[in-house]
Amino acid sequence: MKKLFISTLFVLPMTIGSVFNSSAQSFEGTIAFKKQTPADTVNYVYYIKGDKVRLDEISSRSKKVEGSFIIDLKTNSMISLSHDRKLYMEQASSTPAVITGKPEVKKTGNTKTIQGMKCTEYVVKNTEEKIQVTYWMASGNFDFFFKLLKILNRKDKSSVYILQLTGVDGMFPFLSSLINLETNTEEVRLEVTKVEKKSLDANMFEIPKDYAKFQK
């Protein structure tokens, strides 16, 4: 089965009032974002409904959904989907990544508006790993996000370092930038391109009936 991989994280053409409100209800809808490296740009879309999250990876060439993950935040379970082959597979959560050294975490107090949302700057710096990641975090009842990261246990530094932040419950990174401190160059940039609050069909989070289970 073709290996499916996703990058966390990350990151509004509608008005703020129509997308977000002050109620305590968790966000339901879609968040599109892109991951940029010097070699490539890949687009992703989160679909969020209650305790269910679906993450689609969109091919940079065909512009079609290449693979998907369906995650149940309540049961801590994951299913990967191969759409070309109409197969699904249960995915085990990987072991958490180990950080070398002690990252320095700073909430700078700087703010800026990204896609119509007020975002606050957080910086995580690790001189031993020679990495610095800057996150611009927005509030919007994004209760799913940190639960999702802990289930995925991604090894990429953008996903690992954001777990060092405190006081960010319900927030989501609208922009993150990973800098190599040796070369002072940006190696990874994750950025929200669109977010839409809306009701989603529960069938989006189910395995399609015509998909077969992948047998190793």
N, C-alpha and C positions, 0 to 999 in steps of 0.2 A: 504493500500500500504506500502510496506516495506520502512522504513525511509532511505533516502539516506543522507549521510553526507560526507563532504569533509574537508580537512584541507588545509588551504592555505599554503599558501605558497607553498611550497617551493619545485634549488637548485634542453667524446667527443673523441670519438675515432677518429674523423676526425681532420685534421690540422686546425689551426686557420684561415689560409687564405681561406680555402674552406667553413668554417662555417660562418665567419663574414667578413664584409668589411666596408669600411669607408663611404659608402653612407648613406644618411639620411633615406633610406627606412626602414620602421618598420619591425621587425622580423616576418618572416613567417616560420612555421615549428613545430617541436615537442620538448618538454622539459620533460624528465622523472625525477622523484625525489622520494625519500623515506622518510617516517616519522618513526623515531625510538623512542620508549619509553621503560622504563624498562619492560613493559608487552607485547609489540607487535611491529612488523614492518609492515607498510602498504605502498604499492607502488601506485604512481599516474602518470598520463601522461597529460600534457597540449598539446592541439592542437590549434595553433594560426593562424588566417588568417584574415587580415584586422581588422574589428570591431567585429569579432566573435571569441569566445574562447570556446573550449570544454575541460572538465576535466573529465577524467576517473579514477575511483577507482578500483584497481585490488585486488581481494581477495587473502589474504596470503595463504589460503588453496587450493582453486581450481585453482589459477593463472589466472582466467578469469575476465573480466570486470564485476564488480558487479553492478555498477550504474554509471550514467554520469550526468553532468550538461552541458547545452548549454547556454552560456551567450552572449547577444548582448550588446556591450559596447556603442553603439550609442543610443539605446532605453532604456538602463538600465533594461533590462528584462532577466529573467532566466527561463529555463525549465529543470526539472529533468526527467530522463529516468530510468525506471526499466526494464532491459533487460529480466530477467526471466519471468516476467509477461506481457511484451510487453505493458507497460503503460507509459503515460507521464503526467506530472502535472506542471502547472504554479507555480513558486515559488516567493513569495514576499521577498523583501530585508528586513532583520531584522534591528532593531534600533542599532545605533552605541554603542559600549561598552564604559563604563565610567571608567576612570583610577582614582584610589585613590592615592593622593599624586602628586608630580611633578617629572617626570622622568628626569634624567640627560642624555644628549645625547653627545657623544664624537666621533669624527672622529680621530682615533689614529694615522693615517699615516702609520700604518703597512700594508704591502701587502704580498700576497703569491699566488702561482699559484695553481688553483683547476681545474682539468679536462682540463688543457691546457689554462685556462683563467686567466689573472691577476685580482685578487680580492683585494679590499680595505676594511679594517676593520672598522666597526662602532659598538659602544657599547651603549646600552640603559640600564640604571640602575635605579631602583626604590626601595629605602630603605624602604618605607612605605609598599609596596606590597611584599617586600623581594624577588625581582626577578631581574635578569640581563640577557639580551639577547644580544649575539654577532652575528653580521651579517657580512658575507664576500660578498661584492657586486661587480658584474662585469658589465661592460658596453657592450651593444650590440644591441642598438635600441629596447629594450624590452618595448616599449611604452604602451603595454597592461596592464602591471602588476599592477601598482598603481591604474589605473582605475578599474581594476577587484576587487581589495581588497575593494575599497570604495563601490562597488555594493554588494559584498558578506557580508560585515560588520561582519566578523567572530569574535567570542568572545575569541578565544584562544589568549594567550598573545603574541605569536610569530607574529601573524597577526596584533594585536593591536599596539604593540610597534614599529613595523617597520614604521608605519604611522607618528611617531614622527621625522623621519629622514628628513633632508632638503638637497637640492642639489643633489638628487639621481634620477632625471627624466631619464628614459630610461635604468635604471639599474635593475638587478635581483639578488636576494640572492642565490648564489651557495651553501652556507652553513650557517645555523644558529644553535645556541646552547643556550637553555634556562637553566639557572642555578638557583636553589633554594638557596638563600643566607643564609638561616637558617641552611641547612644541607650541603651546598656546593656540591650538587650533580646535575648532568645533568638530567633533567626531560624530555626534548624533543629535538630531533636533526632532522633537516630537511636538506637533502643533494641531490644535483643534481647528477644523475647517467649517464645521456646521454642527449645531445642536438644535434639536427639536423636541419639545415636550408634547407627547400625544399618547393616546391609548393604543396599545399593540395587541395583535391577535395572539392568543396563547399558543396557537399551532406553530408559531415561529420557533418555539422552544422545544418542539417535539421532533423525534427522529422521523423523517419521511417514511411512509408505509412501504414504499418500493425500494428502500435501502436495505441491503443485507449486512449482517455483522461480519466484520473482517476476521478471518481465521488464520492464525499464524501457522 
